[in-house]
Every structure is written in structure tokens, then in C-alpha cells.
Amino acid sequence: MAGALTGCKTLREVETLSEVYGGYRIPDTTLHDIMIRLDPEGLRQELARGVKQALREHELPKDFFPVRITAIDGKYNYNTEQPVNAGSEVIEGGGEGKLFRHMALRAFSVSSETKLYLGQREILSKGAEVRNLVPFLDDLQALYGRTKLLEVISIDAGMVSKDNADQIVQRGLKYIMALKGGQVRLCELAEKLFIPSQHPTHTEHERCNGKEISRKLYRCTPETVSGWEHLCELWKVETEIYNNSSQEVTRETRCFMTNLPPATLSDEQVLQAVRMHWGIENNGNWCFDVHWQEDTAPWTSRAMVLVSYLRMMAYNIVSRLRTRKFKAQNNRAMGWKDLFRYFEHALCRLRLTVEATGKAYPVFL
């Protein structure tokens, strides 16, 4: 856990951490042998306990946004030369033999300033996302069913199906789903309702990283669609991005469907909700890939699932501290590398305190 909090890329770095900050060396081979024997189920429960603690301490306030949104998306973890578990999918190895790919569905609370991982479900392949959404929801409801953190489920087009929408509704939840070509009737309905001459209900502009971004929102309440009686509203978002340096213009149009009553969100909040879904990529998975190097540094392939839970727990701890405690003078959150060093220094002070007082180590975190 300390290695995850300090951004260690390998078990050798964790070994060094144990010697420098713990006062005794734990060999990386010992760490590996221990980890492959551990059941990650205990960490699933611990991850949920941390999220519930954040909820109790008002770090996920409901007044930040009218509804609590949980984004669910697939995450590619790592390729291995040997199968790790039942979720190891055989892929081509580029002339070097077969490799095994590992993927998972992850849930991420995106509607507060503090964004936290809620859980993970290992899946066999990219195509298994749509089939595993409902079992994953059942796992999450078993952990968070009484907290209302799962009030609205946001999913991308890859997991959209009528059955998944029905199952979400049957569980007393709301959905925001990106519309894809496979939903022929709904796509045709959207094309019919969102005619080119229709005026947008809302337009917003922003400048970000040398780009000028314009978004137009169109909203409509369709007539009852057979089989989709719970569908309340269709949204269309047209995005135009002008790159000041290259002077290139890119345009994108996306449609969404939801069973949220139209009065739930204002026009501005609809655009926020659509963009919130990408918090799981831009805040969560990106940090794992860049700062923890999850897809290239799994520590040990055979304990990949356990390590992913350690990292999600570490992410949640760091995320809570970033939004509550560690703000720079310009009110920006402290950078990830600085946060990793902060935890290293905290471990050093912990060891010095123990050596000076002679007291036993406290329970870490």
C-alpha cells in the first residue's frame, strides 16, 4: 500500500521503500510470493469502506450537482505471456507467440470535485463489456446500495443495449447512455427529431490549452418508443474545436438518451453531465497509465487484480487529499509527483518518530 501511495513502478522499488522507510528490507521475491497468494476480495471491501468514509465526511456533497453520477467504462490493464486468471484473453503476439490481454470494467464517481473509484470487475474481452454491466451493477449495489452513490449510471456506447437499460431501471436507477448505430430505431428517431434547422437550446464557449471550444445542446422529449417506455429525453451535443496554433477545426456530434425527467437538469448541467462521464478517463485511467504506469508496470502479472485494487485505494486516498488539503497558491491541486514525494516524507517522519519514542508502529492509514 505504501508502494502504491508513493508511485513505485516495480516491486524492486517497493523493496527499497521497505528498507529506507520501514527500517527493514522485504525482498521483492518475497513480496511477489505473498501477493500471488492473497485474495483481492478483502481489498474490494476496503475500497468500499474508504468511499463510504468520504461520503460520511461530506467529501461527496449532493449539492455539488443535482444527481450523483457513476461512470462505468472498460479499462485495458496489461498483456502477459502466461494466462493469469479466467479473464485472460488470447491475442496475437506480433510474431512472438501468443499473448494474454487483461481487461476490466471500472466504476468511478464523477459528479463531485473529489472523484473516487468504486470498484472493478474483471472481464474476458472488449466485447464482454455489454454482458458484464448488469453483474457489475449487482456487485456495486451489494457494496453501495444504501448510499445512493449509484443514483445515475453513465455508460458509453459500447455497453448500450435495451436489456441493460431495462436492468438499470429495474434496479431503481437512472441512466445516461451514449447512442450508437446499433440502436437503429433510436438513431432514426434522433435524426428525425433533431432536424438540421432546429435551434439549439443552449450554447457555450470556452478556451482551453490553446483551443477555442464551442458546444451546442439540443434537447427533446420523444413520444413513447416501444420497449423503451422509460426513455424520457434525447440529447444531442455538437462540439466544434478550433486549434489556434494549427488553425484546424474539428467537429463532433454525439447523441445521448436518459430516463432522467427533463426538469432534473438545466441545459448547463446536461452539458456538465455529458462531460463528467469522461472523468473516468481523464482523471482516473489516465493517471493510472501515466503516473502509476499500470499498463506497463503491473508489479507482478499473477497478482494483477490485487495490485489494481491497491492502486485504486491509493488513488482514492490521494484524490481525497488533493481536493481537501493540498492546494497550491493559485488554487490548483498539488501535482501527482509532488504528492508521491509527500507520502515518502510522511513515511520517513513516521520511522523517525518510532525510533525516537520506541513505540510500536501505528496501523498505517
VMD Tcl script that draws the C-alpha trace (Angstrom):
set ca {
  {0.00 0.00 0.00}
  {2.85 2.36 0.81}
  {4.43 1.49 -2.53}
  {1.21 2.36 -4.36}
  {0.91 5.66 -2.48}
  {4.46 6.65 -3.39}
  {4.10 5.70 -7.06}
  {6.50 2.75 -7.11}
  {6.78 1.29 -10.61}
  {8.26 -2.12 -9.67}
  {8.46 -4.47 -6.71}
  {12.17 -3.68 -6.56}
  {11.22 -0.09 -5.75}
  {8.84 -1.36 -3.07}
  {11.72 -3.41 -1.64}
  {13.86 -0.27 -1.47}
  {10.99 1.61 0.13}
  {10.69 -1.04 2.85}
  {14.38 -0.76 3.68}
  {14.69 3.03 3.59}
  {11.45 3.99 5.27}
  {10.46 0.84 7.11}
  {13.80 0.07 8.70}
  {14.00 -3.47 7.34}
  {14.19 -4.96 3.83}
  {11.44 -7.09 2.35}
  {12.85 -8.80 -0.80}
  {10.87 -8.31 -3.99}
  {10.67 -12.09 -4.43}
  {9.01 -12.35 -1.01}
  {6.61 -9.58 -1.94}
  {5.76 -11.41 -5.16}
  {5.23 -14.76 -3.42}
  {2.95 -13.16 -0.83}
  {0.89 -11.16 -3.29}
  {0.05 -14.06 -5.61}
  {-1.45 -15.92 -2.63}
  {-3.70 -13.10 -1.47}
  {-7.41 -12.89 -2.28}
  {-8.33 -9.39 -3.54}
  {-11.83 -9.69 -2.04}
  {-10.65 -8.07 1.19}
  {-9.37 -5.09 -0.78}
  {-12.72 -4.73 -2.56}
  {-14.34 -4.33 0.83}
  {-11.62 -1.95 2.00}
  {-12.00 0.19 -1.12}
  {-15.73 0.48 -0.42}
  {-15.11 1.38 3.24}
  {-12.89 4.26 2.15}
  {-15.53 5.57 -0.25}
  {-18.22 5.38 2.43}
  {-15.95 7.24 4.84}
  {-15.54 10.02 2.27}
  {-19.32 10.13 1.93}
  {-19.83 10.38 5.69}
  {-17.29 13.19 5.91}
  {-19.17 15.18 3.25}
  {-16.42 14.91 0.63}
  {-19.00 13.85 -1.99}
  {-21.64 16.54 -1.39}
  {-25.01 16.20 -3.10}
  {-25.25 19.98 -3.53}
  {-22.26 19.92 -5.91}
  {-24.57 18.55 -8.64}
  {-28.31 17.70 -8.63}
  {-27.69 13.95 -9.01}
  {-24.83 11.61 -8.19}
  {-23.36 10.10 -11.35}
  {-21.27 6.94 -11.53}
  {-19.42 6.39 -14.80}
  {-18.67 2.81 -15.86}
  {-16.10 2.11 -18.56}
  {-13.71 -0.60 -19.70}
  {-10.01 -0.47 -18.82}
  {-7.20 -2.35 -20.55}
  {-4.73 -3.44 -17.89}
  {-1.80 -5.42 -19.24}
  {-0.55 -8.12 -21.62}
  {1.15 -11.22 -20.22}
  {2.90 -14.21 -21.73}
  {1.02 -16.65 -19.50}
  {-2.68 -16.76 -18.51}
  {-3.34 -15.16 -15.14}
  {-6.98 -15.99 -14.45}
  {-10.25 -16.80 -16.17}
  {-10.24 -13.30 -17.67}
  {-7.04 -13.86 -19.68}
  {-7.91 -13.32 -23.35}
  {-5.64 -14.81 -26.03}
  {-4.38 -12.28 -28.58}
  {-1.72 -12.35 -31.27}
  {1.78 -11.59 -30.09}
  {3.15 -9.88 -33.19}
  {5.20 -12.85 -34.38}
  {6.50 -13.68 -30.91}
  {3.82 -16.20 -29.97}
  {0.55 -15.72 -28.14}
  {-0.06 -13.09 -25.51}
  {-2.86 -12.77 -22.99}
  {-4.75 -9.49 -22.60}
  {-6.48 -8.45 -19.39}
  {-9.41 -6.06 -19.18}
  {-11.84 -4.90 -16.53}
  {-14.90 -2.75 -16.02}
  {-14.35 0.05 -13.53}
  {-16.80 2.32 -11.77}
  {-15.90 5.90 -10.95}
  {-17.87 8.53 -9.03}
  {-17.64 11.63 -11.25}
  {-20.21 14.17 -10.03}
  {-18.19 15.75 -7.19}
  {-14.90 17.61 -7.07}
  {-13.47 14.56 -5.30}
  {-13.64 11.72 -7.80}
  {-13.26 8.19 -6.47}
  {-13.05 4.64 -7.77}
  {-15.94 2.48 -6.55}
  {-14.93 -0.93 -7.83}
  {-13.82 -3.23 -10.62}
  {-14.99 -6.38 -12.39}
  {-12.59 -8.44 -14.50}
  {-13.90 -9.26 -17.99}
  {-12.73 -11.55 -20.75}
  {-12.59 -9.14 -23.67}
  {-13.70 -5.81 -25.07}
  {-16.86 -7.45 -26.38}
  {-17.73 -8.72 -22.90}
  {-18.40 -5.22 -21.57}
  {-22.06 -5.22 -22.58}
  {-22.67 -8.65 -20.97}
  {-20.93 -7.82 -17.71}
  {-22.53 -4.46 -16.99}
  {-25.51 -5.90 -15.07}
  {-23.45 -8.34 -12.94}
  {-21.10 -5.45 -12.16}
  {-24.05 -3.30 -11.12}
  {-25.16 -6.06 -8.77}
  {-21.66 -6.14 -7.25}
  {-21.74 -2.37 -6.78}
  {-25.22 -2.37 -5.28}
  {-24.13 -5.01 -2.78}
  {-21.38 -2.59 -1.68}
  {-23.12 0.79 -2.02}
  {-26.84 0.07 -2.29}
  {-27.79 2.19 0.73}
  {-25.56 5.16 -0.06}
  {-27.34 6.44 -3.22}
  {-23.92 6.81 -4.89}
  {-25.32 4.81 -7.81}
  {-28.21 7.20 -8.43}
  {-27.35 7.68 -12.14}
  {-25.28 5.27 -14.23}
  {-23.39 6.80 -17.16}
  {-22.10 4.43 -19.85}
  {-20.54 4.82 -23.27}
  {-21.96 3.37 -26.49}
  {-20.09 0.05 -26.15}
  {-22.34 -1.09 -23.29}
  {-25.65 0.25 -24.56}
  {-28.45 -2.26 -25.08}
  {-32.16 -2.40 -24.39}
  {-31.65 -5.19 -21.86}
  {-29.02 -3.18 -19.96}
  {-31.33 -0.15 -19.88}
  {-34.20 -2.31 -18.60}
  {-31.99 -3.88 -15.93}
  {-30.78 -0.47 -14.73}
  {-34.38 0.74 -14.41}
  {-35.47 -2.46 -12.63}
  {-32.80 -1.76 -10.01}
  {-34.32 1.63 -9.31}
  {-31.53 3.57 -11.03}
  {-31.34 6.22 -13.75}
  {-29.16 6.03 -16.84}
  {-27.33 8.30 -19.27}
  {-26.33 6.32 -22.36}
  {-24.42 7.36 -25.43}
  {-26.44 6.43 -28.52}
  {-24.77 4.21 -31.09}
  {-25.58 2.93 -34.56}
  {-26.66 -0.48 -33.29}
  {-29.80 1.07 -31.79}
  {-31.36 1.57 -35.23}
  {-34.81 2.73 -34.14}
  {-33.45 5.23 -31.64}
  {-30.89 6.57 -34.12}
  {-33.61 7.05 -36.71}
  {-35.79 8.75 -34.11}
  {-32.93 11.07 -33.14}
  {-32.30 12.00 -36.78}
  {-35.98 12.75 -37.20}
  {-36.29 14.82 -34.03}
  {-33.00 16.69 -34.34}
  {-33.58 18.17 -37.75}
  {-30.79 20.45 -39.04}
  {-32.94 23.58 -38.86}
  {-33.68 23.14 -35.17}
  {-32.22 25.84 -32.94}
  {-30.01 24.72 -30.04}
  {-31.47 25.01 -26.57}
  {-28.12 26.11 -25.18}
  {-24.69 27.16 -26.44}
  {-21.46 27.56 -24.51}
  {-17.91 28.58 -25.36}
  {-14.59 28.09 -23.59}
  {-10.87 28.45 -24.19}
  {-8.60 25.63 -23.04}
  {-4.95 24.78 -23.84}
  {-4.79 26.98 -26.91}
  {-8.13 25.79 -28.25}
  {-11.48 27.51 -28.62}
  {-14.32 25.10 -27.94}
  {-17.97 25.65 -28.81}
  {-20.77 23.31 -27.73}
  {-24.38 23.35 -28.85}
  {-27.00 21.38 -26.95}
  {-30.29 20.14 -28.40}
  {-32.92 18.52 -26.16}
  {-36.19 16.84 -26.98}
  {-38.77 14.64 -25.30}
  {-39.72 11.84 -27.70}
  {-43.05 10.10 -27.93}
  {-43.22 6.70 -26.27}
  {-40.94 4.23 -28.04}
  {-42.00 0.59 -27.87}
  {-39.71 -1.25 -25.49}
  {-38.19 2.00 -24.27}
  {-41.12 3.32 -22.26}
  {-38.70 4.53 -19.57}
  {-36.89 6.83 -22.06}
  {-37.58 10.43 -21.04}
  {-35.29 12.59 -23.14}
  {-32.81 12.64 -26.01}
  {-29.81 14.95 -26.07}
  {-27.59 15.94 -28.96}
  {-24.28 17.75 -28.42}
  {-22.42 19.36 -31.33}
  {-18.83 20.23 -30.48}
  {-16.54 22.41 -32.58}
  {-12.87 22.78 -31.61}
  {-10.63 25.41 -33.19}
  {-6.89 24.91 -32.65}
  {-5.24 28.33 -32.52}
  {-1.76 27.01 -33.36}
  {-2.64 24.75 -36.31}
  {-5.83 26.64 -37.25}
  {-7.54 23.28 -37.69}
  {-11.24 22.83 -36.93}
  {-12.65 19.52 -35.74}
  {-16.35 18.79 -35.29}
  {-18.12 16.02 -33.45}
  {-21.79 15.19 -32.91}
  {-22.96 12.81 -30.20}
  {-26.41 11.76 -29.05}
  {-27.46 10.54 -25.63}
  {-30.58 9.06 -24.10}
  {-31.70 9.16 -20.49}
  {-34.60 8.29 -18.23}
  {-33.97 11.36 -16.09}
  {-37.07 13.58 -16.04}
  {-36.41 16.70 -18.16}
  {-36.72 19.04 -15.17}
  {-33.88 17.26 -13.30}
  {-31.01 19.05 -15.06}
  {-30.71 22.52 -16.56}
  {-29.14 22.95 -20.00}
  {-25.78 23.81 -18.47}
  {-25.97 20.77 -16.20}
  {-26.78 18.47 -19.12}
  {-23.51 19.50 -20.79}
  {-21.73 19.01 -17.47}
  {-23.21 15.53 -17.09}
  {-22.09 14.54 -20.60}
  {-18.55 15.74 -19.91}
  {-18.49 14.18 -16.44}
  {-18.51 10.71 -17.93}
  {-15.02 11.30 -19.29}
  {-13.76 11.90 -15.77}
  {-13.16 8.16 -15.58}
  {-10.72 8.50 -18.49}
  {-9.23 11.94 -17.88}
  {-8.98 11.77 -14.08}
  {-8.81 8.06 -13.28}
  {-7.48 5.83 -16.05}
  {-5.13 8.50 -17.41}
  {-3.48 8.86 -14.01}
  {-3.09 5.09 -13.75}
  {-1.48 4.86 -17.18}
  {0.79 7.90 -16.84}
  {1.71 8.23 -13.16}
  {1.43 4.61 -11.98}
  {2.24 3.16 -15.45}
  {-0.35 0.47 -14.85}
  {-0.37 -0.85 -18.40}
  {3.43 -1.32 -18.50}
  {4.38 -1.88 -14.83}
  {1.97 -4.36 -13.19}
  {4.49 -5.27 -10.40}
  {3.56 -8.92 -10.83}
  {1.28 -10.24 -13.56}
  {-0.05 -13.10 -11.46}
  {-1.30 -10.65 -8.80}
  {-2.50 -8.06 -11.29}
  {-6.02 -7.83 -9.85}
  {-4.77 -7.37 -6.30}
  {-2.30 -4.66 -7.40}
  {-5.06 -2.83 -9.29}
  {-7.10 -2.64 -6.07}
  {-4.09 -1.35 -4.14}
  {-3.70 1.36 -6.76}
  {-7.39 2.26 -6.74}
  {-7.25 2.58 -2.95}
  {-4.13 4.72 -3.27}
  {-5.79 6.87 -5.93}
  {-8.80 7.47 -3.70}
  {-6.63 8.48 -0.74}
  {-4.58 10.86 -2.87}
  {-7.69 12.25 -4.59}
  {-9.33 12.99 -1.25}
  {-6.23 14.81 -0.04}
  {-5.80 16.74 -3.29}
  {-9.27 18.24 -3.13}
  {-9.37 18.84 0.63}
  {-5.85 19.67 1.79}
  {-3.22 20.07 -0.89}
  {-3.89 23.19 -2.90}
  {-1.20 25.32 -4.46}
  {-1.15 29.10 -4.08}
  {-3.01 29.53 -7.35}
  {-5.71 27.18 -6.01}
  {-4.68 24.28 -8.20}
  {-4.30 20.81 -6.77}
  {-0.77 19.64 -5.97}
  {0.82 17.62 -8.79}
  {0.93 13.84 -8.62}
  {4.73 13.60 -8.41}
  {4.76 16.07 -5.52}
  {2.07 14.03 -3.79}
  {4.10 10.83 -4.17}
  {7.08 12.58 -2.57}
  {4.80 13.83 0.21}
  {3.93 10.27 1.15}
  {7.62 9.28 1.07}
  {8.41 12.10 3.50}
  {5.49 11.07 5.71}
  {6.91 7.53 5.89}
  {10.33 8.94 6.80}
  {8.84 11.03 9.63}
  {6.89 8.00 10.81}
  {10.07 5.95 11.10}
  {11.95 8.74 12.90}
  {9.06 9.11 15.36}
  {9.05 5.39 16.09}
  {12.81 5.33 16.59}
  {12.69 8.34 18.89}
  {9.76 7.19 21.01}
  {10.25 3.45 20.90}
  {6.53 3.00 20.31}
  {5.18 0.29 18.06}
  {4.20 1.16 14.50}
  {0.67 2.55 14.28}
  {-1.80 0.96 11.93}
  {-0.93 2.52 8.57}
  {-3.77 4.71 7.31}
}
mol new
graphics top color blue
foreach p $ca { graphics top sphere $p radius 0.5 }
foreach p [lrange $ca 0 end-1] q [lrange $ca 1 end] { graphics top cylinder $p $q radius 0.2 }
display resetview
